[in-house]
């Protein structure tokens, strides 16, 4: 039953990722041709900067709101609970936003040099600074949608966001090149905010009789505020250290290799983001509030196993096909200047596999009361990221950057598994072990073949063959479920 719910929610979000995939192809091609590796690198850094500013300011407080809504979803007082939770959240988050914004402005010279490698890009930094409050405000409607597990509305909003962004992106970048791409960043965040607010107002705020003035008049709830502050305390540590870690790693790459190498690597990051985008949003949206509702260790174990199984099967087609066809698609979707990225893609994607497995375990930590353990583990995770980048990039170039995306997920997949094994006697289902070993073995076979043999036709056939063979790892029930879905789609087409 749980697996079916996961599949349903993943299917909702996967449909948006299909649209996003094709929109991303158009955007990536335009960026590659008009901006080059340097321009792509600058845009990637600015996008990351604004998102990290928001992440630092939010201090994980929005997750407390999600937890409070999810835990009280069936309560008769849900409207007053949502109002009280939002009031506490808004008071705290807007206070932190002004403090953060002022701090970022004061240190703008240092941050510009640290993030972009040269103070001549300071004007671009200010645009990122202007963008991050939009992300902060957007956290409010998104937390409500997530708390109610309203995946359908989140999916609809994302479709609107993708299409609207594409409509704006193409002309602005075509006409104004890099300046247009940079200005597009806050525009895209504004579009996201408007779309999410529309759906949360339509499906939840209006039903609950809530608006800004009602929320402000609501009685202050000390218990909710204390819980949000607990999340903010951990979030302050993790958020600050997360920004420091990510930009330290990128600074090492820029310092040793140049900002153009960040741009060169972007096809790998972009595709990895698309792949995880099929599954990670579903997990973060559905699993987090779902774990907040769990009543037993057996229930937690069952959800973890279902999520890992679904995540593994979702990655198989994307992983096998991407490794096989990488040297065909990179110049087609970007340009020949980015072809080198294909050398790093297979290894990075193996890191993505371990990342998805690790991420599944992380979603159970905070809602089940293990937030401090998660904070400590994640701090060590980010420390290893910096250490690997510092040691590997000067000697191995961009492959050292690849190792950063492989080693930490690999290590902490086992760390979190051992944690849950000790806490609730968690263990992998035998069927999950088989498919997990298969996806790793298939990846190694593809890497060895593509690196040491030059028969490109066989290379292009091997990935699809491994994909087809994965059918036999499905249970009989799962095979029947997929066949039924396919038959329904065929009937709908005929109608």
Order of alpha helices (4+ residues) and beta strands (2+ residues): alpha-alpha-alpha-alpha-alpha-alpha-alpha-alpha-alpha-alpha-alpha-alpha-alpha-alpha-alpha-alpha-alpha-alpha
